Amino acid sequence: MNQPLTVEVIDITDPSDERVDDFRDLNSVDRRPDLPALPGGSIGKALVIAEGGLVVRRMIASRFAPHALFGVDRRLEELSDTALEHGVVEGVGGVPFYRASKEVMAEVIGFHLNRGVLAAARRPETLTVPSVIESARTVAVLEGVNDHENIGSVFRNAAGLGVDAVIFGTGCADPLYRRCVRVSMGHALLVPFAKSEDWPGDLEFLRENRFQTIALTPSEGSVPLRKAVQADKLAFLVGAEGPGLKEHTMRSCDVRAHIPMSRGTDSLNVATAAAVAFYEALSR
């Protein structure tokens, strides 16, 4: 069990207070603090924002160590039951919990937050493909998935259905965007993930490490998913809504597989299709 986070409660009454700038303008296209910092300079702070009590708890339990929290008094009390300790321990100040009214919070972040609490963390060192598959048996591999809600759902499904890691190929959206973290229910912070630096070459690396690479596609020539799953270590590939996986990517896989459908339906939402594949692996 993780140790509770020690916090120092600081009241914020002025929405312009610079101490809460890490939570400012969360809906802004070009000013939100979770924009990645890009080479050559960027206005993004590359922060990770957790939203709501459950997601904040999961951030505290993850490698994404929060450096500040911002919320109303009710959420502070709720978190204090399990995840937080108040005050100062042996003279060392804790992580600031900026306490404010819901009206002040709304002015700072740009909208009314029903969940009532946020946490901000700096992005730790990125993980590598070799490190996330080292002890993995089932992994999800995404190509061209640029919808944050789909990525968040994939993480949530992965956590619930025994997937050990997620690997991102080319064209994928930022998995640490606030909406993705929220939709994942915080599991984007707990399920290890890595971005492929050699795509699709890393598919060969997966095979060298005894993973069967299975491209999920409804296209002609694919076999039913249940027949495709043959190995002890599995890597399921999914692509974007509509275009799916690229042809050269599927040629780099061991097998193409489809989920048998009925009533004239040709495919499922990418996160749903991934969940079916994850369950197939789990049920074996």
Residue frames as qw, qx, qy, qz and C-alpha x, y, z in Angstrom:
[[0.000, 0.887, 0.461, 0.000, 0.00, 0.00, 0.00],
 [0.397, 0.538, -0.025, 0.743, 1.30, 3.44, -0.95],
 [0.315, -0.350, -0.457, 0.754, 2.17, 5.91, 1.78],
 [0.107, 0.889, 0.436, -0.089, -0.23, 8.86, 2.08],
 [0.438, 0.511, 0.070, 0.737, 0.95, 12.07, 0.43],
 [0.333, -0.551, -0.379, 0.665, 1.88, 14.82, 2.90],
 [0.204, 0.670, 0.375, 0.607, 0.22, 18.10, 1.93],
 [0.193, -0.298, -0.323, 0.878, 0.34, 21.64, 3.19],
 [0.155, 0.745, 0.641, 0.103, -3.04, 23.37, 2.83],
 [0.193, -0.202, 0.065, 0.958, -2.86, 26.86, 1.32],
 [0.296, 0.705, 0.582, -0.277, -6.00, 28.91, 0.80],
 [0.238, 0.074, 0.449, 0.858, -6.46, 30.67, -2.56],
 [0.182, 0.683, 0.543, -0.454, -8.98, 33.49, -2.75],
 [0.221, 0.730, -0.209, -0.612, -7.69, 35.42, -5.78],
 [0.883, 0.368, 0.292, -0.005, -8.16, 33.68, -9.16],
 [0.495, 0.820, -0.250, 0.139, -5.12, 35.55, -10.52],
 [0.582, -0.673, 0.456, 0.020, -2.81, 34.05, -7.87],
 [0.456, 0.625, -0.609, -0.176, 0.27, 32.78, -9.74],
 [0.316, -0.347, 0.858, -0.209, 0.62, 29.81, -7.43],
 [0.676, 0.259, 0.651, -0.226, -2.21, 28.03, -9.26],
 [0.358, 0.633, -0.384, -0.569, -0.92, 28.76, -12.78],
 [0.044, -0.222, 0.952, 0.208, -0.29, 25.05, -13.34],
 [0.247, 0.412, 0.864, -0.151, -4.07, 24.59, -13.35],
 [0.217, 0.585, 0.091, -0.776, -4.98, 27.63, -15.44],
 [0.511, 0.517, -0.289, -0.623, -6.96, 27.61, -18.72],
 [0.511, -0.144, 0.846, 0.036, -7.34, 23.84, -18.94],
 [0.641, 0.543, 0.539, -0.062, -9.62, 24.09, -21.98],
 [0.174, 0.843, -0.245, -0.445, -7.35, 26.45, -23.90],
 [0.897, 0.437, 0.010, 0.066, -6.09, 25.14, -27.24],
 [0.618, 0.573, -0.266, 0.468, -2.72, 26.84, -26.95],
 [0.089, -0.672, 0.427, -0.599, -2.26, 27.68, -23.26],
 [0.879, -0.403, -0.058, -0.250, -3.31, 24.61, -21.33],
 [0.280, -0.748, 0.597, -0.080, -0.54, 23.36, -19.02],
 [0.796, -0.115, 0.593, 0.021, -0.62, 19.74, -20.24],
 [0.679, 0.717, -0.136, -0.074, 0.62, 20.62, -23.73],
 [0.892, -0.113, 0.071, 0.432, 3.91, 18.81, -24.37],
 [0.150, -0.839, 0.284, 0.439, 7.06, 20.92, -24.44],
 [0.840, 0.511, 0.142, 0.115, 8.42, 20.80, -27.99],
 [0.691, -0.123, 0.154, 0.695, 12.01, 21.11, -29.24],
 [0.273, 0.378, 0.226, 0.855, 12.99, 24.70, -29.87],
 [0.077, 0.064, 0.388, -0.916, 10.72, 26.05, -27.14],
 [0.292, -0.440, -0.739, -0.419, 7.00, 25.78, -26.49],
 [0.347, -0.446, 0.187, -0.803, 4.37, 27.41, -24.32],
 [0.852, -0.274, -0.384, -0.229, 3.37, 23.96, -23.06],
 [0.351, -0.680, 0.546, -0.341, 4.45, 23.03, -19.56],
 [0.577, 0.202, -0.789, -0.069, 4.31, 19.29, -20.31],
 [0.334, -0.232, 0.675, -0.615, 2.38, 18.66, -17.10],
 [0.325, -0.235, -0.893, -0.206, 0.09, 15.74, -16.37],
 [0.378, -0.218, 0.227, -0.871, -3.26, 16.74, -14.88],
 [0.178, -0.238, -0.952, 0.079, -5.36, 14.32, -12.81],
 [0.360, -0.239, -0.097, -0.897, -9.03, 15.21, -12.46],
 [0.788, -0.336, -0.240, -0.457, -11.32, 13.94, -9.71],
 [0.577, -0.610, 0.475, -0.263, -10.71, 12.11, -6.47],
 [0.958, 0.007, 0.284, 0.033, -10.27, 8.61, -7.92],
 [0.719, 0.604, -0.072, 0.335, -7.82, 9.74, -10.62],
 [0.061, -0.836, 0.398, -0.371, -5.88, 11.85, -8.12],
 [0.784, -0.434, 0.423, -0.134, -5.56, 8.79, -5.86],
 [0.930, 0.236, 0.196, 0.201, -4.21, 6.79, -8.78],
 [0.405, 0.803, -0.235, 0.368, -1.73, 9.54, -9.61],
 [0.402, -0.741, 0.456, -0.285, -0.48, 9.47, -6.02],
 [0.873, -0.195, 0.446, -0.025, -0.02, 5.69, -6.38],
 [0.819, 0.538, 0.097, 0.174, 1.82, 6.01, -9.71],
 [0.678, -0.090, 0.074, 0.726, 5.27, 7.10, -10.89],
 [0.129, 0.632, 0.234, 0.728, 3.73, 10.49, -11.77],
 [0.396, -0.393, -0.551, 0.621, 4.42, 12.22, -8.46],
 [0.016, 0.879, 0.372, 0.298, 2.10, 15.23, -7.99],
 [0.427, 0.073, -0.253, 0.865, 3.81, 18.50, -7.09],
 [0.205, 0.025, 0.223, -0.953, 0.57, 20.42, -6.42],
 [0.012, -0.476, -0.876, -0.078, -3.14, 19.85, -5.84],
 [0.165, -0.035, -0.021, -0.985, -6.02, 22.26, -6.28],
 [0.313, -0.375, -0.831, -0.265, -9.51, 21.69, -4.97],
 [0.453, -0.596, -0.073, -0.659, -12.43, 22.54, -2.77],
 [0.292, -0.463, 0.666, -0.507, -12.52, 21.75, 0.95],
 [0.890, -0.020, 0.222, -0.399, -14.93, 18.82, 0.54],
 [0.872, 0.391, -0.288, 0.054, -12.52, 16.98, -1.78],
 [0.159, 0.600, -0.642, 0.450, -9.63, 17.68, 0.58],
 [0.594, -0.314, 0.535, -0.511, -11.57, 16.01, 3.38],
 [0.953, 0.178, 0.041, -0.241, -12.46, 13.01, 1.17],
 [0.690, 0.528, -0.446, 0.215, -8.87, 12.48, 0.05],
 [0.129, -0.618, 0.605, -0.485, -7.62, 12.84, 3.60],
 [0.883, -0.216, 0.223, -0.351, -9.39, 9.59, 4.51],
 [0.963, 0.051, 0.227, 0.134, -7.00, 7.49, 2.44],
 [0.738, 0.495, 0.086, 0.451, -4.53, 9.41, 0.29],
 [0.201, 0.735, -0.149, 0.630, -3.41, 12.56, 2.11],
 [0.564, -0.485, -0.440, 0.503, -1.84, 13.69, 5.34],
 [0.017, 0.962, 0.149, 0.228, -2.19, 17.30, 6.44],
 [0.394, -0.905, 0.151, 0.054, 0.53, 19.67, 7.54],
 [0.314, 0.760, -0.552, 0.140, 4.25, 19.43, 8.01],
 [0.962, -0.230, -0.117, 0.087, 6.29, 16.38, 9.01],
 [0.752, -0.348, 0.036, 0.558, 9.50, 17.04, 10.97],
 [0.138, -0.720, 0.092, 0.674, 9.71, 20.58, 9.67],
 [0.192, -0.079, 0.697, 0.686, 9.55, 19.59, 6.00],
 [0.482, 0.341, 0.102, -0.801, 6.72, 21.19, 4.06],
 [0.583, 0.231, 0.778, 0.035, 4.42, 18.90, 2.12],
 [0.198, 0.289, 0.632, 0.692, 3.04, 19.16, -1.39],
 [0.201, 0.133, 0.200, -0.950, 0.80, 22.24, -1.56],
 [0.073, 0.532, 0.833, 0.130, -2.92, 21.63, -1.63],
 [0.047, -0.039, -0.052, -0.997, -4.38, 24.88, -2.89],
 [0.040, 0.514, 0.831, -0.209, -7.84, 25.10, -1.35],
 [0.102, 0.040, -0.177, -0.978, -10.40, 27.36, -3.00],
 [0.553, 0.358, 0.461, -0.594, -14.11, 27.86, -3.46],
 [0.604, 0.346, 0.677, 0.237, -15.73, 26.30, -6.51],
 [0.314, 0.929, 0.178, -0.082, -16.19, 29.80, -7.94],
 [0.152, -0.823, 0.471, 0.276, -12.48, 30.61, -7.68],
 [0.573, -0.124, 0.766, 0.264, -11.61, 27.21, -9.17],
 [0.565, 0.635, 0.522, 0.072, -13.91, 27.84, -12.12],
 [0.184, 0.966, -0.095, -0.156, -12.26, 31.19, -12.86],
 [0.328, -0.640, 0.639, 0.273, -8.79, 29.65, -12.75],
 [0.472, -0.051, 0.838, 0.267, -9.37, 26.55, -14.85],
 [0.176, 0.153, -0.469, -0.852, -11.96, 28.08, -17.20],
 [0.589, -0.232, -0.569, -0.524, -15.01, 25.96, -16.41],
 [0.643, -0.450, 0.344, -0.516, -16.95, 24.54, -13.48],
 [0.375, 0.288, -0.880, 0.039, -15.35, 21.28, -12.34],
 [0.790, -0.375, -0.170, -0.455, -17.91, 18.92, -10.83],
 [0.862, -0.038, -0.444, 0.240, -15.17, 16.60, -9.60],
 [0.419, -0.896, -0.033, -0.142, -13.80, 19.37, -7.40],
 [0.571, -0.675, 0.394, 0.251, -10.09, 18.47, -7.28],
 [0.724, 0.650, -0.215, 0.087, -7.05, 18.41, -9.58],
 [0.685, -0.563, 0.314, 0.341, -3.46, 17.31, -9.22],
 [0.526, 0.811, -0.252, -0.045, -0.49, 18.28, -11.39],
 [0.803, -0.363, 0.367, 0.298, 2.67, 16.27, -11.99],
 [0.178, 0.735, -0.514, -0.405, 5.72, 16.75, -14.15],
 [0.926, 0.292, -0.181, -0.158, 6.34, 14.10, -16.76],
 [0.664, -0.535, 0.492, 0.174, 8.94, 11.60, -15.61],
 [0.032, -0.465, 0.752, 0.465, 11.52, 10.04, -17.90],
 [0.788, 0.245, -0.187, -0.533, 9.82, 8.21, -20.73],
 [0.750, -0.198, 0.631, -0.022, 9.86, 4.42, -20.76],
 [0.195, 0.461, -0.704, -0.504, 11.30, 2.41, -23.64],
 [0.837, 0.101, -0.319, -0.434, 9.79, -0.47, -25.57],
 [0.588, 0.188, -0.757, 0.213, 12.37, -2.97, -24.20],
 [0.028, -0.163, 0.673, -0.721, 11.64, -1.88, -20.63],
 [0.610, -0.011, 0.215, -0.763, 7.84, -2.17, -20.83],
 [0.869, 0.138, -0.333, -0.338, 7.84, -5.62, -22.46],
 [0.136, 0.509, -0.812, 0.250, 10.55, -7.11, -20.26],
 [0.156, 0.012, 0.920, -0.359, 8.14, -9.03, -18.04],
 [0.572, 0.252, 0.077, -0.777, 4.99, -8.60, -20.15],
 [0.384, 0.106, 0.909, 0.118, 2.89, -11.38, -21.62],
 [0.289, 0.694, 0.625, 0.209, 0.16, -9.33, -23.32],
 [0.180, -0.386, 0.023, 0.905, 0.64, -5.89, -24.86],
 [0.417, 0.793, 0.433, -0.100, -1.50, -3.49, -26.87],
 [0.405, -0.160, 0.352, 0.828, 0.08, -1.75, -29.85],
 [0.295, 0.808, 0.398, -0.317, -1.59, 1.34, -31.31],
 [0.390, 0.009, 0.431, 0.814, -1.01, 2.95, -34.71],
 [0.031, -0.303, -0.409, -0.860, -2.63, 6.20, -35.83],
 [0.323, -0.670, -0.667, 0.045, -5.07, 6.34, -32.90],
 [0.230, 0.255, -0.087, 0.935, -5.45, 10.09, -32.53],
 [0.474, -0.616, -0.283, -0.562, -8.61, 10.29, -30.43],
 [0.017, -0.433, 0.659, -0.615, -7.87, 10.91, -26.75],
 [0.729, -0.186, 0.296, -0.588, -11.06, 9.23, -25.56],
 [0.932, 0.201, -0.278, -0.114, -10.24, 6.07, -27.49],
 [0.470, 0.431, -0.633, 0.438, -6.74, 6.01, -26.02],
 [0.330, -0.371, 0.528, -0.688, -8.14, 6.56, -22.53],
 [0.887, -0.042, 0.082, -0.453, -10.59, 3.71, -23.04],
 [0.800, 0.329, -0.490, 0.103, -7.82, 1.41, -24.28],
 [0.150, 0.425, -0.677, 0.582, -5.88, 2.08, -21.07],
 [0.596, -0.233, 0.396, -0.658, -8.93, 1.40, -18.92],
 [0.944, 0.132, -0.135, -0.271, -9.64, -1.83, -20.79],
 [0.599, 0.444, -0.605, 0.279, -5.98, -2.83, -20.58],
 [0.138, -0.407, 0.645, -0.631, -5.95, -2.35, -16.82],
 [0.726, -0.101, 0.333, -0.593, -9.13, -4.34, -16.31],
 [0.951, 0.241, -0.009, -0.193, -8.28, -7.22, -18.67],
 [0.851, -0.355, 0.299, 0.247, -4.72, -8.05, -17.74],
 [0.658, 0.663, -0.017, 0.357, -2.72, -6.21, -20.41],
 [0.719, -0.421, -0.109, 0.542, 0.78, -5.47, -19.18],
 [0.273, -0.443, 0.186, 0.834, 1.81, -2.55, -21.41],
 [0.503, 0.796, 0.318, -0.110, 0.78, -0.25, -24.25],
 [0.491, -0.209, 0.394, 0.749, 3.08, 0.62, -27.15],
 [0.353, 0.816, 0.198, -0.412, 2.43, 3.64, -29.39],
 [0.625, 0.218, 0.460, 0.592, 3.39, 3.55, -33.04],
 [0.164, 0.034, 0.201, 0.965, 3.22, 6.54, -35.36],
 [0.222, -0.361, -0.444, -0.790, 0.35, 9.02, -35.54],
 [0.452, -0.538, -0.702, 0.115, -1.05, 8.57, -32.03],
 [0.201, -0.839, -0.052, -0.502, -2.34, 11.36, -29.79],
 [0.088, 0.486, -0.627, 0.602, -0.69, 12.30, -26.50],
 [0.599, -0.333, -0.728, -0.031, -1.66, 9.65, -23.92],
 [0.378, -0.304, -0.527, 0.698, -1.04, 12.12, -21.08],
 [0.163, -0.348, -0.209, -0.899, -3.52, 14.77, -22.22],
 [0.304, -0.090, 0.570, -0.758, -6.02, 15.52, -19.43],
 [0.770, 0.100, -0.059, -0.628, -8.99, 14.03, -21.26],
 [0.706, 0.233, -0.668, -0.045, -7.15, 10.78, -21.91],
 [0.163, 0.185, -0.788, 0.564, -6.09, 10.49, -18.27],
 [0.484, -0.020, 0.369, -0.793, -9.66, 11.20, -17.15],
 [0.816, 0.156, -0.267, -0.489, -11.32, 8.72, -19.53],
 [0.600, 0.244, -0.748, 0.144, -8.78, 6.07, -18.52],
 [0.709, -0.661, -0.159, -0.188, -9.87, 6.60, -14.89],
 [0.332, -0.830, 0.448, -0.031, -6.21, 7.22, -14.11],
 [0.922, -0.072, 0.351, 0.145, -4.97, 3.94, -15.57],
 [0.608, 0.735, -0.093, 0.284, -2.93, 5.83, -18.18],
 [0.119, -0.819, 0.464, -0.316, -0.71, 6.68, -15.19],
 [0.699, -0.397, 0.561, -0.201, -0.49, 3.06, -13.97],
 [0.913, 0.268, 0.292, 0.098, -0.27, 0.86, -17.08],
 [0.420, -0.501, 0.412, 0.634, 3.30, 1.14, -18.46],
 [0.648, 0.712, 0.271, 0.005, 3.54, 2.58, -21.96],
 [0.441, -0.438, 0.398, 0.675, 6.24, 3.50, -24.43],
 [0.533, 0.757, -0.036, -0.377, 6.48, 5.22, -27.80],
 [0.875, 0.143, 0.316, 0.338, 8.12, 3.22, -30.54],
 [0.081, -0.801, 0.313, 0.504, 11.24, 4.93, -31.85],
 [0.026, -0.295, 0.827, 0.478, 11.56, 2.37, -34.67],
 [0.609, 0.363, 0.546, -0.447, 8.22, 1.88, -36.37],
 [0.884, -0.266, -0.033, -0.383, 7.28, -0.65, -37.61],
 [0.490, 0.456, -0.711, 0.214, 10.70, -2.14, -36.84],
 [0.296, -0.339, 0.681, -0.577, 9.71, -2.69, -33.22],
 [0.894, 0.037, 0.027, -0.446, 7.25, -5.33, -34.41],
 [0.772, 0.343, -0.519, 0.133, 10.26, -7.46, -35.34],
 [0.051, 0.431, -0.669, 0.604, 11.69, -6.72, -31.89],
 [0.700, -0.184, 0.323, -0.610, 8.45, -8.02, -30.35],
 [0.940, 0.188, -0.221, -0.178, 8.73, -11.23, -32.40],
 [0.492, 0.461, -0.638, 0.371, 12.35, -11.63, -31.32],
 [0.180, -0.273, 0.667, -0.669, 11.01, -11.57, -27.77],
 [0.038, -0.156, -0.987, -0.008, 8.53, -14.37, -28.58],
 [0.376, 0.411, 0.388, -0.734, 5.42, -12.20, -28.97],
 [0.322, 0.415, 0.766, 0.370, 2.87, -13.24, -31.56],
 [0.071, 0.283, -0.012, -0.956, 1.86, -10.03, -33.36],
 [0.208, 0.508, 0.832, 0.075, -1.83, -9.99, -34.25],
 [0.053, 0.018, -0.187, -0.981, -3.24, -7.22, -36.48],
 [0.276, 0.499, 0.733, -0.371, -6.92, -6.62, -35.75],
 [0.181, 0.273, -0.382, -0.864, -8.67, -5.87, -39.03],
 [0.685, 0.330, 0.502, -0.412, -12.03, -6.71, -40.65],
 [0.363, 0.602, -0.480, -0.525, -10.35, -6.95, -44.06],
 [0.946, 0.220, -0.118, -0.205, -10.59, -9.95, -46.35],
 [0.670, 0.414, -0.554, 0.271, -8.04, -12.63, -45.62],
 [0.190, -0.474, 0.613, -0.603, -8.15, -12.24, -41.84],
 [0.479, -0.157, -0.864, -0.002, -8.99, -15.20, -39.63],
 [0.559, -0.718, -0.291, -0.296, -11.37, -15.26, -36.64],
 [0.124, -0.775, 0.453, -0.423, -9.68, -13.84, -33.57],
 [0.816, -0.394, 0.363, -0.216, -10.05, -17.03, -31.53],
 [0.949, 0.233, 0.088, 0.192, -8.20, -19.03, -34.18],
 [0.424, 0.780, -0.245, 0.390, -5.46, -16.41, -34.47],
 [0.373, -0.751, 0.433, -0.332, -4.45, -16.46, -30.82],
 [0.928, 0.134, -0.346, 0.039, -1.83, -19.21, -30.64],
 [0.530, 0.364, -0.511, 0.571, 1.14, -18.09, -28.52],
 [0.533, -0.518, -0.528, 0.411, 1.79, -17.55, -24.83],
 [0.218, -0.499, -0.072, 0.836, 2.92, -13.96, -25.39],
 [0.328, 0.665, 0.620, 0.258, 0.62, -11.75, -27.44],
 [0.110, -0.337, 0.033, 0.935, 0.78, -8.30, -29.04],
 [0.317, 0.674, 0.667, 0.027, -2.55, -6.99, -30.36],
 [0.204, -0.094, 0.229, 0.947, -2.35, -4.19, -32.95],
 [0.204, 0.757, 0.610, -0.114, -5.20, -1.73, -33.49],
 [0.309, 0.185, 0.264, 0.895, -5.47, 1.26, -35.79],
 [0.158, 0.145, 0.162, -0.963, -7.50, 4.44, -36.06],
 [0.498, 0.496, 0.592, -0.394, -11.25, 4.57, -36.55],
 [0.568, 0.743, -0.017, -0.353, -11.99, 4.24, -40.26],
 [0.486, 0.684, -0.533, -0.109, -8.60, 3.68, -41.92],
 [0.968, -0.250, 0.037, 0.008, -7.41, 1.07, -39.44],
 [0.633, -0.501, 0.416, 0.420, -3.87, -0.27, -39.56],
 [0.326, 0.722, -0.423, -0.440, -1.64, 0.57, -42.50],
 [0.940, 0.277, -0.147, -0.132, -1.03, -2.18, -45.01],
 [0.523, 0.534, -0.581, 0.320, 2.74, -2.25, -44.50],
 [0.335, -0.445, 0.615, -0.558, 2.17, -2.55, -40.74],
 [0.890, -0.021, 0.248, -0.381, -0.13, -5.53, -41.18],
 [0.823, 0.443, -0.354, 0.043, 2.41, -7.15, -43.50],
 [0.192, 0.555, -0.668, 0.457, 4.89, -6.92, -40.62],
 [0.622, -0.313, 0.461, -0.550, 2.57, -8.92, -38.32],
 [0.209, -0.151, 0.966, 0.022, 2.31, -12.67, -37.84],
 [0.062, 0.424, 0.888, 0.164, -1.41, -12.85, -38.54],
 [0.259, -0.160, -0.099, -0.947, -4.45, -10.72, -39.37],
 [0.097, -0.320, -0.917, 0.218, -7.53, -11.37, -37.27],
 [0.301, -0.345, -0.221, -0.861, -11.12, -10.20, -37.18],
 [0.273, 0.085, 0.731, -0.619, -13.89, -10.30, -34.58],
 [0.001, 0.349, 0.860, 0.373, -16.87, -12.19, -36.05],
 [0.211, 0.146, 0.192, -0.947, -19.77, -9.75, -36.43],
 [0.190, 0.463, 0.865, 0.039, -23.51, -10.00, -37.05],
 [0.179, 0.825, 0.468, -0.261, -26.33, -7.91, -38.56],
 [0.532, 0.743, 0.176, 0.367, -24.17, -6.41, -41.28],
 [0.285, -0.935, 0.196, 0.072, -21.80, -4.66, -38.91],
 [0.781, 0.501, -0.284, 0.241, -18.23, -4.70, -40.21],
 [0.507, 0.252, -0.495, 0.659, -16.28, -3.48, -37.18],
 [0.487, -0.740, -0.425, 0.187, -16.30, -2.16, -33.61],
 [0.094, -0.967, 0.181, -0.154, -14.97, 0.99, -32.02],
 [0.542, 0.531, -0.584, 0.290, -11.18, 0.65, -31.67],
 [0.203, -0.436, 0.669, -0.566, -11.24, 0.54, -27.86],
 [0.839, -0.043, 0.273, -0.469, -14.08, -2.00, -27.88],
 [0.867, 0.385, -0.315, -0.035, -12.30, -4.19, -30.42],
 [0.268, 0.537, -0.680, 0.421, -9.15, -4.05, -28.31],
 [0.520, -0.323, 0.539, -0.578, -11.15, -5.06, -25.23],
 [0.948, 0.125, 0.011, -0.293, -12.53, -8.13, -27.02],
 [0.703, 0.469, -0.491, 0.211, -8.98, -9.14, -27.96],
 [0.053, -0.514, 0.653, -0.554, -7.73, -8.55, -24.42],
 [0.752, -0.187, 0.374, -0.509, -10.52, -10.74, -23.05],
 [0.920, 0.291, -0.235, -0.113, -9.67, -13.47, -25.54],
 [0.448, 0.492, -0.630, 0.400, -6.12, -13.48, -24.23],
 [0.328, -0.396, 0.570, -0.641, -7.29, -13.39, -20.60],
 [0.868, -0.047, 0.134, -0.475, -9.79, -16.20, -21.06],
 [0.802, 0.342, -0.488, 0.039, -7.06, -18.54, -22.31]]
